[in-house]
Amino acid sequence: MSSSLERRSNPAAWAAFWLALAGLVLMPIPLFIGLILGGALSIVAAIFAVIGLLKGLARGGTGIAPVVFAAIFIALTWGGISVGGGTVW
């Protein structure tokens, strides 16, 4: 079998995807719990997203789809936090 048929994965991109999704889900919890949990997870997800993007671009753009979705989730989480998500009832 040729190496082009092997399935390539980007673990950093998938880590960013799942962490960003968890941050988005946890962000609406009131009394600053969502701010701490969702905000912290989204910051870690942003770091993994940058790493996953750089690794994906180094391989010719393969495996960056999870990074795109992670970036959307991160933006939604930070947008929600900026309007009071995780802090108010």
N, C-alpha and C positions, 0 to 999 in steps of 0.2 A: 504494500500500500504506500501511496505517496504521502508526504507530510502535509499536502494541501487538504487532505480529507480529514485530518485530525481536528477535533473540536478544540478550539482555543477558548480559554476563559480569562477573565480579568477579575481576580478576587477582590482587589481594592475597589473596583467599580461596583461589584455586588454588595460589598460591605457598606459602601456609601448609600446605595439604594435602600437597603434594609434599615440602616440607622436613620436615614432621613424619613422614611415612612413611619418608623416608630416615633420619632420626634414629632411628626405631624399629628399622629394619633394621640399622643400624650399631651400635646400643647394646650388643649382646651380645659384641662383639669384646673379648677379654681384654687385660690389661696396660695399662689406662688409655687405650687407643686408643679404645675404644667410649665411654668417659666423655667424652673430649675431643670426638670427632666427633659422637656422638649427642647429647650434652648441648648442644654449641654449636648444632647444627642445630635442636634443639627450642626453644632460647631465641629464635633468629631466627624460627622458625615461630610462636612465641607472639606476637611483635611483629606479624607479618603477619596473624595471626588476629584480633587486636584491631582492626587497621586494616580488614581485610575485613569484620568484624562491623559496625563503625560505618558503612562504606559500604553494606553490605547493608541495614541498618536504615534508613538515610537514603532508600533506594529502596523502602521498604515491605516489607522482609523478603525481597526476591528475591536469590538468590545467596549465602545463608548456609549452605547444606547442606555445602559443603566445609569451612567453618569448624567446624561441629559435628564432622565426622570428624577434622579436624586437632586439635581439643581432646581427643578421645578418644586419638589417637595420642600427643599430648604427655603426657597423664596416664599412659599406659602406659609411655612412655619414662622419665619422672621416677620412676614407681613402681619400674621395673626398676633404675634407677640407685640408688635408695634401699635396695634389698636386695642390692646388690653387683654389679649388672650392669655390665660394662665394666671392672671392676677386678680380679676374681678369675678363676681358670680355671674 
